[in-house]
Amino acid sequence: MGPTSKDFKTVQAHAKVVDTNDRDSEDGSSVAEDGESYSELVNQERDHAIKYRTCSWQKTAALLFSEYICLAILSFPWSYSVLGLVPGILVTIAVAAIVLYTSLILWRFCLKHPEVRDVCDIGRILFGGSNLAYNVTAVFFILNNTFIQALHVLVGAELINTLSNSAACTILFSIITSIACFFVSLPRTLDQLSWLGTLSAGFTALAILLAIIFAGVQDHPFGYLPGQEPIVTAFPIKGTTYIAGMSAFLNITYTLVGQITLPSFIAEMKDPKDFPKALWAVTIAEIVVYTVCGALIYHWTGNQYVTAPAVGSLQITYRKIAFSFVIPTILFLGALYSSVTSRFIFFRIFRSSHHRHSNTLIGWATWVGIVAATWCLAFVIAEVIPFFSDMLSLMSSLFDGWFGFIFWGMAYLQLYPRVKRWESTWRSVETAFNYFLILLGFYVLIAGTYVSIDSIVLSYAKNQFGSAFSCASNAI
């Protein structure tokens, strides 16, 4: 069970929440006054052995960079090959701009409600204080994060198989990845993880840079057929199906949508008023990196030879070199999602206990047990589901429509009561845009689910699925 209405009211009383419904939330003084509530919460941790609200905006930026500068970027060349170069770049910029805008709405909502520690608390508030909404959001939250952890178990096994020429059973490599990620997940606060986030983002950027360079300097893409040079198109080729186009669009969307973790990041900042600095920094970087990587690698590999991830288009030696640099990302990003999930569960268990913020045996034993459980579950999911990539797409379509768009359109409507939504031309345009975001979220939910299920059906028809707990190599 989540916290009750009484729990929320108690936290709000301690935080001295300022009611901002009767003033313009773009007014500078309202942001400052809302930020004062966080100062009270930071002060309450002053004498705690373990302090959670300690992240500077620079450390928060490191966490954001580690989340967004990830291996999924190497799937953008494939998306551009389906959509065409021009629509692919335009979709990337448009979705990034929407995610930036909705993330700023999320930030304003968190400032108004300093009692929020994660997206589950937001779900509860958006649906009128409903504990059912809180619990449903919690299920989605945990499933989303655990499936992402499982993806990192799978990619870790792919990496070790690729580098070792499939020297051992894939299950063994999955176990090794899970154990390594478990140890990286053990720090109790995001502040302690932030330096690893910087390392992760740096290595991923290097891997992407090497992939781009190798794609350009190699004589031909992997699998090249003499006389069939790479074909690059500005727009979708004739005969591109709705399923293919939608899959490419959703691939870009799912990579950019990451708001589900942002409330957890904001809750552990020393001064959440600085969050937009981190957000703008990562948005500018991701637009540059995503478009450059997608466009250049697609230019050199073309429609015939592009793969997802793009390292599959590289010759074997180049592939191993570039792929090896994503090891820190595989370990850290999986650990980040485990940490966010574990903290959510840990805080529910020790809602008012000193174990929550003290170095006690019970506190640490519980924390280690929760982290271990998330990785055991992630390992099982990665091994049991033979159509894992399709299942991940299905889970993403079910959750990202809510956590990427619908929630934040609803949050805007709560920030601005009916009388203020249409008070000026600009406000009316923004209100209409947020209604559009809600509709877009439902489109992603419905269309994404349809495309994912159709892909699973087609893959079954082509006998593309292996068996559960298979030793078969999954090397790229």
Secondary structure, 3 states (H helix, E strand, C coil): CCCCHHHHHHHHHHHCCCCCCCCCCCCHHHHHHHHHHHHHHHHHCCCCCCCCCCECHHHHHHHHHHHHCCHHHHHHHHHHHHHCHHHHHHHHHHHHHHHHHHHHHHHHHHHHCCCCCCHHHHHHHHCCCCHHHHHHHHHHHHHHHHHHHHHHHHHHHHHHHHHHCCCCCHHHHHHHHHHHHHHHCCCCCHHHHHHHHHHHHHHHHHHHHHHHHHHHHCCCCCCCCCCCCCCCCCCCCCCCCHHHHHHHHHHHHHHHCCHHHHHHHHHCECCHHHHHHHHHHHHHHHHHHHHHHHHHHHHHHHHHHCCCCHHHHCCHHHHHHHHHCCHHHHHHHHHHHHHHHHHHHHHHHCCCCHHHCCCCHHHHHHHHHHHHHHHHHHHHHHHHCCCHHHHHHHHHHHHHHHHHHHHHHHHHHHHCCHHHHCCCHHHHHHHHHHHHHHHHHHHHHHHHHHHHHHHHHHHHHCCCCCCCCCCCCCCC
